[in-house]
């Protein structure tokens, strides 16, 4: 579904990713883990055209999307949930969701998708007219995810969805991600909490200093090499 070849990307001339090759299969949950500064978020931003791409190719459903602007990527079926629950705090919950649908011209589709979101996230319907700043951290994260889903994506990119959440709320977020995936949405997650992300992932990609160090299934969590990447070995 998503194929990345020889990706070199970064910011203002500073190369963060050094020639990555990544394959994401249709219908799977894939998680990207690794130490701080390994380039995890930069990989998502490269896919969503939010950083500088110096070389390489990104294909989505066999279409070269390397240079497509972000708004066209949304139209192609890719959504992005940024790190840090970036909701519009001075807007209502409903207005936040409508902002997620700003590129959709068919108002009937928008209303249908909005109704679908309220069915998936009942608490958002209850709080539709409340300001986003009044929500708890976990509720804001769910709103951020719902705002990306209103675009009816085939692939959703999530950057640190558990950041700053309590263990209980983090579990609820990951359960919701599993539900989303079961509705034919392919999921690519960047996550610092390796064990929590691995529990729901079909594929794990480990980055180290802008390169892929390991790739595979849940068995990677038992890898001595993974321990060395995170803790520097003994």
C-alpha positions as CSV (number, residue, x, y, z in Angstrom):
1,X,0.0,0.0,0.0
2,X,2.8,2.4,1.0
3,X,6.2,1.9,-0.4
4,X,9.3,4.1,0.5
5,X,12.6,3.8,-1.3
6,X,15.9,5.5,-0.5
7,X,14.2,8.2,1.5
8,X,16.6,11.0,2.7
9,X,14.8,13.8,4.4
10,X,15.1,16.4,7.2
11,X,14.9,20.1,7.9
12,X,16.6,23.2,6.5
13,X,19.4,21.1,4.9
14,X,20.0,18.9,7.9
15,X,19.5,15.2,6.9
16,X,17.6,13.2,9.5
17,X,16.7,10.1,7.6
18,X,19.5,8.4,5.6
19,X,18.1,6.3,2.8
20,X,15.1,4.5,4.3
21,X,13.3,1.6,2.6
22,X,9.9,0.9,4.1
23,X,6.9,-1.2,3.1
24,X,3.5,-0.8,4.7
25,X,0.9,-3.5,3.8
26,X,-2.8,-2.8,3.3
27,X,-4.9,-3.4,6.4
28,X,-2.1,-3.7,8.9
29,X,-1.1,-1.8,12.0
30,X,2.6,-0.9,11.7
31,X,4.5,0.9,14.5
32,X,7.7,2.8,14.3
33,X,9.8,2.8,17.5
34,X,13.3,3.8,18.5
35,X,15.2,6.2,20.8
36,X,14.6,9.9,20.9
37,X,16.1,11.6,17.9
38,X,16.1,8.5,15.8
39,X,13.9,10.1,13.1
40,X,10.5,8.5,13.9
41,X,8.4,11.7,13.6
42,X,10.4,12.8,10.6
43,X,9.4,9.6,8.8
44,X,5.7,10.5,9.2
45,X,6.3,14.1,8.3
46,X,8.1,13.0,5.1
47,X,5.1,10.9,4.1
48,X,2.7,13.8,4.8
49,X,5.0,16.4,3.1
50,X,5.7,18.3,6.3
51,X,9.5,18.3,6.0
52,X,12.2,18.5,3.3
53,X,12.7,15.5,1.1
54,X,16.2,15.4,-0.5
55,X,16.0,12.2,-2.4
56,X,14.1,8.9,-2.6
57,X,10.5,8.0,-3.6
58,X,7.3,7.5,-1.7
59,X,4.5,5.6,-3.4
60,X,0.9,5.2,-2.1
61,X,-1.2,2.6,-3.9
62,X,1.5,2.6,-6.7
63,X,1.2,6.4,-7.2
64,X,4.2,8.5,-6.7
65,X,3.2,11.0,-3.9
66,X,6.7,12.2,-3.0
67,X,6.1,15.8,-4.1
68,X,2.4,16.1,-3.6
69,X,1.3,18.9,-1.3
70,X,-0.4,17.9,2.0
71,X,-3.9,18.9,0.9
72,X,-3.6,16.5,-2.1
73,X,-2.4,13.7,0.1
74,X,-5.6,14.1,2.2
75,X,-7.6,13.8,-1.0
76,X,-5.6,10.7,-1.9
77,X,-6.7,9.0,1.3
78,X,-4.0,9.8,3.9
79,X,-4.7,11.4,7.2
80,X,-2.3,12.6,9.9
81,X,-2.7,12.8,13.7
82,X,0.0,15.2,15.0
83,X,2.0,14.7,18.2
84,X,0.7,16.5,21.3
85,X,-3.1,16.6,20.8
86,X,-3.1,19.6,18.6
87,X,-6.8,20.5,18.7
88,X,-8.3,24.0,18.2
89,X,-8.8,24.8,21.9
90,X,-11.0,27.8,21.3
91,X,-13.3,26.0,19.0
92,X,-16.1,23.5,19.9
93,X,-15.7,19.8,19.4
94,X,-18.0,19.9,16.4
95,X,-16.1,22.8,14.9
96,X,-12.8,20.9,15.3
97,X,-14.3,18.0,13.4
98,X,-15.6,20.2,10.7
99,X,-12.1,21.7,10.3
100,X,-10.9,18.2,9.6
101,X,-13.3,18.1,6.6
102,X,-12.4,21.5,5.2
103,X,-11.2,20.1,1.9
104,X,-14.4,18.0,1.4
105,X,-16.8,19.8,-1.0
106,X,-19.8,17.5,-0.7
107,X,-21.6,18.7,2.4
108,X,-23.8,15.7,2.5
109,X,-20.8,13.4,2.7
110,X,-19.4,15.7,5.5
111,X,-22.6,15.4,7.5
112,X,-22.7,11.6,6.9
113,X,-19.1,11.3,8.1
114,X,-19.8,13.5,11.1
115,X,-22.7,11.3,12.1
116,X,-20.4,8.2,11.7
117,X,-17.8,9.9,13.9
118,X,-20.4,10.6,16.6
119,X,-21.4,6.9,16.5
120,X,-17.8,5.8,16.9
121,X,-17.1,8.4,19.6
122,X,-20.3,8.8,21.6
123,X,-18.7,11.2,24.1
124,X,-17.8,13.6,21.3
125,X,-21.5,13.8,20.4
126,X,-22.4,14.6,24.0
127,X,-19.7,17.3,24.1
128,X,-20.3,18.6,20.5
129,X,-20.9,22.1,21.6
130,X,-18.3,22.3,24.3
131,X,-14.9,24.0,23.7
132,X,-12.0,21.6,23.1
133,X,-10.0,23.1,25.9
134,X,-12.5,21.8,28.4
135,X,-11.8,18.2,27.4
136,X,-9.4,15.9,29.3
137,X,-6.1,15.0,27.7
138,X,-7.4,11.6,26.6
139,X,-10.5,13.1,25.2
140,X,-8.5,15.7,23.3
141,X,-6.4,12.8,21.8
142,X,-9.6,11.1,20.7
143,X,-10.8,14.3,19.2
144,X,-7.6,14.6,17.3
145,X,-8.0,11.1,16.0
146,X,-11.6,11.6,15.1
147,X,-10.8,14.8,13.2
148,X,-8.4,12.8,11.0
149,X,-11.0,10.0,10.5
150,X,-13.7,12.4,9.3
151,X,-11.7,12.6,6.0
152,X,-12.5,8.9,5.5
153,X,-8.8,7.9,5.1
154,X,-7.4,4.6,3.8
155,X,-4.1,5.2,5.7
156,X,-3.9,7.1,9.0
157,X,-0.5,8.3,10.4
158,X,-0.4,8.8,14.2
159,X,2.5,10.5,15.9
160,X,2.9,9.5,19.6
161,X,-0.9,8.9,20.3
162,X,-0.1,7.9,23.9
163,X,2.0,11.0,24.7
164,X,1.2,12.4,28.2
165,X,-1.7,10.0,28.9
166,X,-2.3,7.9,32.0
167,X,-1.9,4.1,31.5
168,X,-5.7,3.7,31.6
169,X,-6.3,6.3,29.0
170,X,-3.4,5.1,26.9
171,X,-5.1,1.7,26.8
172,X,-8.3,3.2,25.7
173,X,-6.6,5.0,22.9
174,X,-4.9,1.9,21.7
175,X,-8.2,-0.1,21.8
176,X,-9.7,2.7,19.7
177,X,-6.9,2.3,17.2
178,X,-7.6,-1.4,16.9
179,X,-11.3,-0.7,16.2
180,X,-10.3,1.8,13.5
181,X,-8.0,-0.7,11.9
182,X,-10.8,-3.3,11.8
183,X,-12.8,-0.9,9.7
184,X,-10.3,-1.3,6.8
185,X,-8.0,1.6,7.8
186,X,-4.3,0.9,7.5
187,X,-2.5,2.4,10.5
188,X,1.1,3.7,10.8
189,X,2.0,4.8,14.4
190,X,5.1,6.4,15.8
191,X,5.3,5.5,19.4
192,X,7.8,5.9,22.3
193,X,6.0,3.3,24.4
194,X,7.4,0.3,22.5
195,X,5.7,-2.5,24.5
196,X,2.2,-0.9,24.3
197,X,2.5,-0.2,20.6
198,X,3.8,-3.7,19.9
199,X,0.8,-5.3,21.5
200,X,-1.5,-4.0,18.7
201,X,1.0,-4.0,15.8
202,X,1.3,-6.4,12.9
203,X,4.7,-5.0,12.0
204,X,7.4,-3.2,14.1
205,X,10.0,-0.9,12.5
206,X,12.9,0.1,14.7
207,X,14.8,3.3,13.8
208,X,18.3,4.2,15.1
209,X,20.0,7.4,14.0
210,X,17.9,7.8,11.0
211,X,18.3,4.3,9.7
212,X,16.3,1.1,10.0
213,X,17.9,-1.1,12.6
214,X,15.3,-3.8,12.9
215,X,12.0,-4.8,11.2
216,X,9.7,-7.6,12.0
217,X,6.9,-8.8,14.3
218,X,6.3,-8.9,18.0
219,X,9.3,-11.2,18.5
220,X,11.5,-8.1,18.1
221,X,10.7,-7.1,21.7
222,X,12.8,-10.0,22.9
223,X,15.7,-9.1,20.7
224,X,19.0,-8.3,22.4
225,X,19.8,-5.8,19.6
226,X,16.6,-3.9,20.5
227,X,17.7,-3.7,24.1
228,X,21.1,-2.4,23.0
229,X,19.5,0.2,20.8
230,X,17.4,1.6,23.7
231,X,19.8,1.1,26.6
232,X,23.3,0.8,25.1
233,X,23.8,-2.8,26.1
234,X,25.8,-3.9,29.1
